[in-house]
Amino acid sequence: MTQIQQNLAAIKGQLPAGVELVAVSKFHPVEALLQAYEAGQRVFGESRAQELVVKFRQMPSDTRFHFIGHLQRNKVRVVVPCVSMIESVDSVSLLKLIDEEAGRAGRNVNVLLEVRVATEAAKTGFEVDALLSAAAGGELSGFGNVRICGLMAMASFTDDMEQVAREFDKARAAFLQLKHGVFHDCPEFCRLSMGMTDDWQVAVNHGSTMVRIGTAIFGSRQ
Ligand SMILES: *Cc1c(COP(=O)(O)O)cnc(C)c1O
């Protein structure tokens, strides 16, 4: 087993059943992804459009990519054909654009809405209140080519795991409110993507159903 395969096995051994693993492969070469692929990993996370397109072409056809970075409007068209999910939808206008481009491409695209729970100004995503009122106002429904599958959140970059836990709880509360409210007839609204290398155990203990782990699998990024 290679180091990457050992890392992957160690994480899979700790992940509770039912929690999906997205192997975040941004900045790592295709050879690294292939090692994970050979060990059975099929879902990879990428955050830059061009890098995603290149890797999409090079990886085996049953590889699935999640786009997890900030998605610029002019990149939606190239990203849509390459992804099984866009996790980082942070505005209604981006959602509309993805819906349009998915329609053009004859595809249905799974998306997560990114909710901002971290205190850092740099973090993106819907504010919780704005998200709930957009949902209540019907702004998140009626799309023919996107399937809203849940929420994604990132916690603050801090060693204070109690703060991280509070932020994950905030995302989970918003998720449950939407799931039991506006999305109660949408069984696909069932994913809560939270947790990275430094905080995924906390995330899982606070309701995450999908973790996005990069460094702990592939090592540090250049
Ligand atoms: C890079 C990234 C990750 C993975 O981060 P690690 O700390 O390397 O596990 C997860 N989610 C998002 C949105 C990222 O941009």
The ligand as an SDF file (V2000), in Angstrom:
LIG
                    3D

 15 15  0  0  0  0  0  0  0  0999 V2000
   -9.4310   22.3900    0.6840 C   0  0  0  0  0  0  0  0  0  0  0  0
  -10.8000   22.1500    1.1910 C   0  0  0  0  0  0  0  0  0  0  0  0
  -11.0870   21.0440    2.0020 C   0  0  0  0  0  0  0  0  0  0  0  0
  -10.0460   20.0540    2.4900 C   0  0  0  0  0  0  0  0  0  0  0  0
   -9.1950   20.6420    3.4310 O   0  0  0  0  0  0  0  0  0  0  0  0
   -8.1400   19.7650    4.2800 P   0  0  0  0  0  0  0  0  0  0  0  0
   -7.9000   20.5780    5.4770 O   0  0  0  0  0  0  0  0  0  0  0  0
   -6.9400   19.6030    3.4170 O   0  0  0  0  0  0  0  0  0  0  0  0
   -8.7720   18.4620    4.5860 O   0  0  0  0  0  0  0  0  0  0  0  0
  -12.4040   20.8470    2.3800 C   0  0  0  0  0  0  0  0  0  0  0  0
  -13.3840   21.6780    1.9940 N   0  0  0  0  0  0  0  0  0  0  0  0
  -13.1460   22.7550    1.2320 C   0  0  0  0  0  0  0  0  0  0  0  0
  -14.2790   23.6300    0.8560 C   0  0  0  0  0  0  0  0  0  0  0  0
  -11.8450   23.0360    0.8160 C   0  0  0  0  0  0  0  0  0  0  0  0
  -11.6280   24.1140    0.0560 O   0  0  0  0  0  0  0  0  0  0  0  0
  1  2  1  0
  2  3  1  0
  2 14  2  0
  3  4  1  0
  3 10  2  0
  4  5  1  0
  5  6  1  0
  6  7  2  0
  6  8  1  0
  6  9  1  0
 10 11  1  0
 11 12  2  0
 12 13  1  0
 12 14  1  0
 14 15  1  0
M  END
$$$$
